[in-house]
């Protein structure tokens, strides 16, 4: 009897250990080149593993839709989404919640940038001079690279295909900047922090590609977590992940985003993004 109890106890311990050992996985929208993403999110995985006491793995994806699909299919349990992609993911996975955003993400913005050969200059007013130019967005599912700039273009000038000589989608913010800088496109829309960071590190020349307009601010990037993680990783696990993100203080780690810090977020914060996506037909694509 004692042997059977010992064996049963050992089995239960083994099962509990196996459950605890399940790897917690996360991904991020590919808004920059892959090598940069792997570097920055590899560090995040190490940090989260130490804070949560479970194995944590970063899984790269090739596109914004792929990030949403991975979240929907439970290939990842946590994701660093943009505003629009986060709304789309939470619509597909009931119970999922936005838990943290960058301090800067409370008032994000998009730059309209132009090759200096266009002669366009910076203005506080919407730049009507972009009409008839070639124009590139970022990814089709990007909040800062497509959703918000398209909203303002439609509000001020009309549908992009009617406004511009040619419309492109670069795929990510870094490529948007390089395409406009090279003259492949005359004008583009880009995440302000990517542009500023590239100028600061010397990989973009502001004498060749300049900011001509900045959108009003809006909520953007956030961490979204699936609603079933407490059942899988233990009661209170969602709060543990939230606390780990909010308590991330390492300057080098935060600089890799780049963000000053992370602050609490909720699904309600992204109601303006959802409304805008519905208004211009980008939700459900």
ABEGO torsion letter per residue (X at the ends): XAAAAAAAAAAAAAAAAAAAABBBBBBBBBABBAAAAAAAAAAAAAAAAAAAGBBBBBBBBABAAAAAAAAAAGABABBBBBAAAAAAAAAABBGBBBABBBAAAABBBBBBBBBAAAGBBBBABBBAAABGBBBBBBBAABAAAAAAAAAAAAAAAEBAAAABABBBBAGBAAAAAAAAAAGABABBBBBAAAAAAAAAAGABBAAABBBABBBBBBBBBBBBBBAAAAAAAEBGAAAAAAAAAAABABAAAAAAOBBABBBBBBAAAAAAAAAAAAAAGABGX
